């Protein structure tokens, strides 16, 4: 089915007037950081980290201040990005398993996780390749589990992975920490080789993911620097500084090749920051669905289209990049392909708004390790995430917790349980003041649309009671969080 759709797409692309025209479509470069938090970079206000190349990129393009990952941790976010689908459609919800954490504190039996992105799911690389693009990946794939596929089977002509699996990602050459510079060199060589045709570069780095690693001279630089009020970890700062240097090399190569004006460059991250770096005022961190787990640095630079130094507070999500890239390339949506995102071109051009009303996240399981300033029940029981569906509608954020919703009576018990939380992010970015009880009209209005979305996407909701569940005693000490997945 996938091959048939791609043949049809290639035929359409070949016949398209856009590709017969004298001006070729733009090159597309997507730089994807790993575990980089919203507050970590200079242009988002870090008081210790230094990201001069990213700051310059931000000044040259559009910064989305409410840019989001498609999920709270690595693999599902990448699945959303590359497939253009929300997690209920591809079923990659977590790294390894949705059944992580103390079993006796899980009230429901989680929905099983899919280990990788299905081979027949047409990716953005498939679609761009069929539209005549040279396609290359340089870095972390993380979607090739037993139920997944390799990047070469998902539309990438050139595959340069620093490590086949995350377990191979050991401390690297001191001059090339986490493969930052070898990956960047690979991407630069690919761009030079394909300079006379449109290309798609996907550069998913292994930084800032643990184990942290940096050049010795970068580490010394930050050891000598006075810590800020919010950030002050020299190794973390050095790791980010080296990542930023890699970005600078790639951008300089585009300029050297004379391709800067005709290249759409995107920089963002796969999920929120870890406990190694404060994201305040954001609540939570990687793995959770409060803002600290999903809000990301998000830059788009396209000199022919975007106004330098522009900003947008419209909520956008990484699965918007698939339709954005197709629209920029003048390429059709693959036959039969459902895209859940929306092209950002009206925002990038500054001549329109998005049509949609809300964006969503869905996680039907459990993820161990409590979060920074999380829900008190999560902190007590040792979870970053319990079964939850989340929506952002124009800056209003709703969390629907399925344990309470399923087991405590649903809508009839909303006033006496904790199934729903809502926050007004325009005045409460830190999600400190739950308005679900004080604003029931807004709560029920949003909840109705969320339940419709759950139905429309066929999102699987845990419903079976866990027979091993044991309610914690009042005042009990926090549960042991369990082992963290190696590639989490």
Secondary structure in CASP SS format (residue, H / E / C, confidence):
PFRMAT SS
TARGET T0000
AUTHOR 0000-0000-0000
METHOD secondary structure of the structure
MODEL  1
X C 1.00
X H 1.00
X H 1.00
X H 1.00
X H 1.00
X H 1.00
X H 1.00
X H 1.00
X H 1.00
X H 1.00
X H 1.00
X H 1.00
X H 1.00
X H 1.00
X H 1.00
X C 1.00
X H 1.00
X H 1.00
X H 1.00
X H 1.00
X C 1.00
X C 1.00
X C 1.00
X C 1.00
X C 1.00
X C 1.00
X E 1.00
X E 1.00
X E 1.00
X E 1.00
X E 1.00
X E 1.00
X E 1.00
X C 1.00
X C 1.00
X C 1.00
X C 1.00
X C 1.00
X C 1.00
X C 1.00
X C 1.00
X H 1.00
X H 1.00
X H 1.00
X C 1.00
X C 1.00
X C 1.00
X C 1.00
X C 1.00
X C 1.00
X C 1.00
X H 1.00
X H 1.00
X H 1.00
X H 1.00
X H 1.00
X H 1.00
X H 1.00
X H 1.00
X H 1.00
X C 1.00
X E 1.00
X E 1.00
X E 1.00
X C 1.00
X C 1.00
X E 1.00
X E 1.00
X C 1.00
X C 1.00
X C 1.00
X C 1.00
X C 1.00
X H 1.00
X H 1.00
X H 1.00
X H 1.00
X H 1.00
X H 1.00
X H 1.00
X H 1.00
X H 1.00
X H 1.00
X C 1.00
X C 1.00
X C 1.00
X H 1.00
X H 1.00
X H 1.00
X H 1.00
X C 1.00
X C 1.00
X C 1.00
X C 1.00
X C 1.00
X C 1.00
X C 1.00
X C 1.00
X E 1.00
X C 1.00
X C 1.00
X C 1.00
X H 1.00
X H 1.00
X H 1.00
X C 1.00
X C 1.00
X E 1.00
X C 1.00
X C 1.00
X C 1.00
X C 1.00
X C 1.00
X C 1.00
X C 1.00
X E 1.00
X C 1.00
X C 1.00
X C 1.00
X C 1.00
X C 1.00
X C 1.00
X C 1.00
X H 1.00
X H 1.00
X H 1.00
X H 1.00
X H 1.00
X H 1.00
X H 1.00
X C 1.00
X C 1.00
X C 1.00
X E 1.00
X E 1.00
X E 1.00
X E 1.00
X E 1.00
X C 1.00
X C 1.00
X C 1.00
X C 1.00
X C 1.00
X E 1.00
X C 1.00
X C 1.00
X C 1.00
X C 1.00
X C 1.00
X C 1.00
X H 1.00
X H 1.00
X H 1.00
X C 1.00
X C 1.00
X C 1.00
X C 1.00
X E 1.00
X E 1.00
X E 1.00
X C 1.00
X C 1.00
X C 1.00
X C 1.00
X C 1.00
X H 1.00
X H 1.00
X H 1.00
X C 1.00
X C 1.00
X C 1.00
X C 1.00
X C 1.00
X C 1.00
X C 1.00
X C 1.00
X H 1.00
X H 1.00
X H 1.00
X H 1.00
X H 1.00
X H 1.00
X H 1.00
X H 1.00
X H 1.00
X H 1.00
X H 1.00
X H 1.00
X H 1.00
X H 1.00
X H 1.00
X H 1.00
X H 1.00
X C 1.00
X C 1.00
X C 1.00
X C 1.00
X C 1.00
X E 1.00
X E 1.00
X E 1.00
X E 1.00
X E 1.00
X E 1.00
X C 1.00
X C 1.00
X C 1.00
X C 1.00
X C 1.00
X C 1.00
X C 1.00
X C 1.00
X C 1.00
X C 1.00
X C 1.00
X H 1.00
X H 1.00
X H 1.00
X H 1.00
X H 1.00
X H 1.00
X H 1.00
X H 1.00
X C 1.00
X C 1.00
X C 1.00
X C 1.00
X C 1.00
X C 1.00
X C 1.00
X C 1.00
X C 1.00
X C 1.00
X H 1.00
X H 1.00
X H 1.00
X H 1.00
X H 1.00
X H 1.00
X H 1.00
X H 1.00
X H 1.00
X H 1.00
X H 1.00
X H 1.00
X H 1.00
X H 1.00
X H 1.00
X H 1.00
X H 1.00
X H 1.00
X H 1.00
X H 1.00
X H 1.00
X H 1.00
X H 1.00
X C 1.00
X C 1.00
X C 1.00
X C 1.00
X C 1.00
X C 1.00
X E 1.00
X E 1.00
X E 1.00
X E 1.00
X E 1.00
X E 1.00
X E 1.00
X C 1.00
X C 1.00
X C 1.00
X C 1.00
X C 1.00
X C 1.00
X C 1.00
X C 1.00
X C 1.00
X C 1.00
X C 1.00
X C 1.00
X C 1.00
X C 1.00
X C 1.00
X C 1.00
X C 1.00
X C 1.00
X C 1.00
X C 1.00
X C 1.00
X H 1.00
X H 1.00
X H 1.00
X H 1.00
X E 1.00
X E 1.00
X C 1.00
X C 1.00
X E 1.00
X E 1.00
X E 1.00
X C 1.00
X C 1.00
X C 1.00
X C 1.00
X C 1.00
X C 1.00
X C 1.00
X C 1.00
X E 1.00
X E 1.00
X E 1.00
X C 1.00
X C 1.00
X C 1.00
X E 1.00
X E 1.00
X C 1.00
X C 1.00
X H 1.00
X H 1.00
X H 1.00
X H 1.00
X H 1.00
X H 1.00
X H 1.00
X H 1.00
X H 1.00
X H 1.00
X C 1.00
X C 1.00
X C 1.00
X C 1.00
X C 1.00
X C 1.00
X C 1.00
X C 1.00
X C 1.00
X C 1.00
X C 1.00
X C 1.00
X C 1.00
X C 1.00
X C 1.00
X H 1.00
X H 1.00
X H 1.00
X H 1.00
X H 1.00
X C 1.00
X C 1.00
X C 1.00
X C 1.00
X C 1.00
X C 1.00
X C 1.00
X C 1.00
X C 1.00
X E 1.00
X E 1.00
X E 1.00
X E 1.00
X E 1.00
X C 1.00
X C 1.00
X E 1.00
X E 1.00
X E 1.00
X C 1.00
X C 1.00
X C 1.00
X C 1.00
X C 1.00
X C 1.00
X C 1.00
X H 1.00
X H 1.00
X H 1.00
X H 1.00
X H 1.00
X H 1.00
X C 1.00
X E 1.00
X E 1.00
X E 1.00
X C 1.00
X C 1.00
X E 1.00
X E 1.00
X E 1.00
X E 1.00
X E 1.00
X E 1.00
X C 1.00
X C 1.00
X E 1.00
X E 1.00
X E 1.00
X E 1.00
X E 1.00
X E 1.00
X H 1.00
X H 1.00
X H 1.00
X H 1.00
X H 1.00
X H 1.00
X C 1.00
X C 1.00
X H 1.00
X H 1.00
X H 1.00
X H 1.00
X H 1.00
X H 1.00
X H 1.00
X C 1.00
X C 1.00
X C 1.00
X E 1.00
X E 1.00
X E 1.00
X E 1.00
X E 1.00
X C 1.00
X C 1.00
X C 1.00
X C 1.00
X C 1.00
X C 1.00
X C 1.00
X C 1.00
X C 1.00
X C 1.00
X C 1.00
X C 1.00
X C 1.00
X C 1.00
X C 1.00
X H 1.00
X H 1.00
X H 1.00
X H 1.00
X H 1.00
X H 1.00
X H 1.00
X H 1.00
X H 1.00
X H 1.00
X H 1.00
X H 1.00
X H 1.00
X H 1.00
X H 1.00
X H 1.00
X H 1.00
X H 1.00
X C 1.00
X C 1.00
X C 1.00
X C 1.00
X C 1.00
X C 1.00
X C 1.00
X E 1.00
X C 1.00
X C 1.00
X C 1.00
X C 1.00
X C 1.00
X C 1.00
X C 1.00
X C 1.00
X C 1.00
X C 1.00
X C 1.00
X C 1.00
X C 1.00
X C 1.00
X C 1.00
X C 1.00
X C 1.00
X C 1.00
X C 1.00
X C 1.00
X C 1.00
X C 1.00
X C 1.00
END
